[in-house]
Amino acid sequence: MNAPARPLYCRHEGASRMVRTQTASGMWRVTKQCRECRQTFGPSFTKPVDWEALPVVDNGYRTPDNRAAPCVVNGCTEAFTEYHHWLPRGIAGPAGEVADEWPGGYLCRKHHMRWHGLVTPGLVAEADQLVKEKK
């Protein structure tokens, strides 16, 4: 399963740095992070030889005390979750808002993509594909 689409650039158009983030499945990805707003953006890069030395950016896949957080959907028992911004980054940035200043919660991958497919169609390509497959 592919990762959700990320913005290809940051609206600040300033300096960025290479960072690594961990996905809900535990895989590592290398991407860019804006030095001003701290948002990661762009596609995943092939891991360079020294990728393990890159700064780690917390995606919110675990709670601050490093425990797996349960999915907030009633009855869901999925072990891997990701932090979901109720105001998605892809909407917040262009609107001049900061997604991290809004509330959020932990969702399993299935419920995260389902939410985006239903509530923000066109924002996350993977979620749109899942909604199409359900029809």
N, C-alpha and C positions, 0 to 999 in steps of 0.2 A: 504494500500500500504506500503510495507516495505521500510526502509531507504536504500540508496545506500550502497554497500559493502565498508567497511573501511579496511585499512591495519590492520592485526592482531597484528603487532608489529611495533616499530619504529627502523629505522636503527641505531640509536644511542645506543640502548640497555642499556640506563642509567636509571636514576630515573624518575619516572612518578608520577602524582597525579591524583586523582579522580576529575572530573569537571562535570558540567552540561551544556548542550547546548539546544537551542530551535530549533525545526524543523520549516519548512515553514508553517506547519499547526498549529503551536502554541504549540505542545506537547513538553514536556521536556524529554531529554534522559540523562542518566548518563554514562560516558565513561572515558577513561584514556587520559591524555595529557602528552606528552614528555616535561620534564622541559628544555631541550636544544633547540629543534626546535619549540616547542609550538604546534606541530601538534597533533590533536586528533587521536586516533587509537583504534582498538579493537572493540568488540561487545558492545552493550548497556547492562548495568547491571540492575538488579532489583533495583529499587530505595530503598536505605537504609532509615531507620527511619529519619535520619537527612539530607536527600538529599537536602532540601532547603537551607541548610547552606553551601553547596559546592560552590566553585568559579564558576562564570558564564563565559563561553567562548563564545564570539560573533562569530556566524557562518556566519555573513554577511546577515542574512535574512532581515535585515532592514538597512536603511541608517544610517550614524553616528548620525544624529539628530532624530533617532527613527521613521522615517516615512517609510511606505511601499514604496519600489522602484518599478517602473513599469518594466515589462518584456521588454527587448530590441528588441524583435522580432516585426517587423512592424505589426500593427493591433491587437496585442494581448492585451486583457484587463483584464487578470487574476490578481486578487488582491494580492495573495501571491507569493512572489518571493524569490529566494535564490541566493546568490552571487556565480557566476561561475568563476573559474579560467580558463583562456584560456589555460594555461599549468596545467593540472590536477595534484593534489598532488601525486596521485599514479604513475605518470610518472616522476614528478619533483624530488622527493626524491631519487629514485634509480639512477637518472642521476646526482645527486650531485647539483641539482638546488633547489631554494626555490620558490614554487608556488606564494607566496604573493609578490614576487618581480616582477612578470609578470602582465600584464594588465588582466582585467576581466570585467564582467558586470553582471547585474541582469537578471535572467531567471526564468520564472514560472516553476513549477515542470515538466509539460508536455514537454516544450521545452528543459529543462535541460537534462531530460532523453533521449529525442529524439536526442540531440546533441551527448551525450555519445554513444548511440546505433549506430549512424552513423559514428562517427569520432574515437571513442576509443573502438571498440568492444572488449569484454573480460575484460574490466577494471571495469565496474559497472554491477553487475548481474541483477539488476532491469531494467536497460536500455536494456540489451541484451534480456530480457524476453519480453519487450514491442515491440521491433523490430520483434521478432519471432511471436508475436500475430498479428502484422499488415500484415504479409505475407499470 
